[in-house]
Amino acid sequence: MVKWTDEERTIINGIFSTLDYEDIGKRALCRCLIVYPWTQRYFGAFGNLYNAETIMCNPLIAAHGTKILHGLDRALKNMDDIKNTYAELSVLHSDTLHVDPDNFRLFSDCLTVVIAAKLGNAFTVETQVAWQKFLAVVVSALGRQYH
């Protein structure tokens, strides 16, 4: 079980309180699909992902990015039991969708870049440490079924 300090909880809650889920989710998922084009293979039903422009204009990608951020809400609300909170999602991504678990880390890296850009100087070292710890726990929970 992961131990969270009060400062880490405050930082993570603070980040979420400033997020525009539709904007940040879309930007993070678009970044992931553009920077790591092999991740596009899981989105074949989302239509044309031929280039960066079509990815950024795709409403299905935007909606899924928002959905991912709302999924992170579940971790935020269950920080003391993220592993069990994501047990079903881990099975879904592993057994049904066959998503490479490394893609969770790639997305979390893209999300971190987008949030860091949004927060600017407020994205301090302490903020990054808490945020990346949070995402590492989520990524581990999502990849649990693979082990």
N, C-alpha and C positions, 0 to 999 in steps of 0.2 A: 504494500500500500504506500502511496506517495504521501509525504507530509508537506503541507502547505503552510507557509508563514502567513501571518496577518497581512504583511506588506505585499506578498505575492498575490494573495486574494484581492487585495485592494487594487493593485495594478491591473490584474486581469479583468476584474469587473469594470474598472475605469476605461480600459480599451473598448470593451463591448458597449459601454454606455455611449461611446462617441461614434460607433459604426453606423453608416448608412449601408445596410445589408445588400440592397440592390446594386449599389455602386461598387462597393468593395468586393462583394462576391463575384460579380461579373468581371471586374478587372483582374482579380486573382486567378480565376479559372481561365480567362483569355490568355493571361501571361503564361500560365502553365502549358496550355495547348500550343502556344506559339513558340515558346522557348524550348519546350520538350515535345516536339511534334509526334513522337511515337506514342504519346499519351492519347492522341486523337483516336486511336483504334477502338477505344471504348465508347466513342460517341458517333458511331456510324449512322445511327438512326436520327442524328441531329441535322442532317442535310449537308450542304456544301461547307467544308472546312478547308477549302483550297488554299487560302492565304490569310494573312493577318487581318486584312480588312473584312473578309467574309466571316471570320471567327468573331471579331469584335462587334459585328452587326447582327449576329445570330441571336434571335430572341430565346431560343431553347438553351443556348449556352448561358445567357444572362440569367434565365430562370433557374438553371441548375446551380450556378454560382451562388445565388441567393439561398437556394435549398441547402447547400453545403454549410453556409454560415448559420442558418437556423439549426442545422444538425450540431454545430459547435455549441449552440445554446444549451443543448442537452448536457454536454460536458461541463459547461459553466454552472449549471444548476445542480450537478451531481459530482462536484470536484473530488469528493471523498470516495467515489465509487465509479470512476470513469470506465474501468475495465468491464464491469458488469453492465453498465449503461449502454455500452457499444457492442455487447455480445452478439445481438441479432444482426447488427450492421456488419460486423466482422464476417459472420456466416454468409450473409447476402453477397458481400463483395468477393469472398473467397469461392464459395461453392456455386453460386448462380452467375455472377458477373465475371468471375475469373480475372479480377483486377490484380495486376502486379502490385504487391504491397509497397514497393518502393515509390509508387506514384503518390501515395499518401504523404510521404516526406517531400517529394517534389512540389506538391501543391502547398504544403505548409511553408516551404521556403518562399514560394511565390506570394503567398498571403502575407508573410512577414515583410517582404519587400514593399508590397502595396501599403500595408499599415505603417511601416516606417516612413514611407514617403508622405503619407497623410499626416502623421503626427509631427514630422520634422524634428526640431530640437527637443520636443517632448519625448521622443523615442530614445530615452537615455540607456545607458548600459544596464542599469537595474531593470528597466522596463523590458529590454530585450531578453535578459536572463529569465525573468518570470514568464514572459510570453513564449519563449522557446521551450521552456520546461513544460508549460501547459500543452503546447502542440506536440511535444515529444511523447507525453503521456497519451494523448489522443491517438497519435500515429501507432504507438505500441498497442493500444487497445484495439484499433481497427485491424492490425496485423496479427492479432492473437490467434485467430483461427488457422493461420498458415503454419503455426509452429507445431 
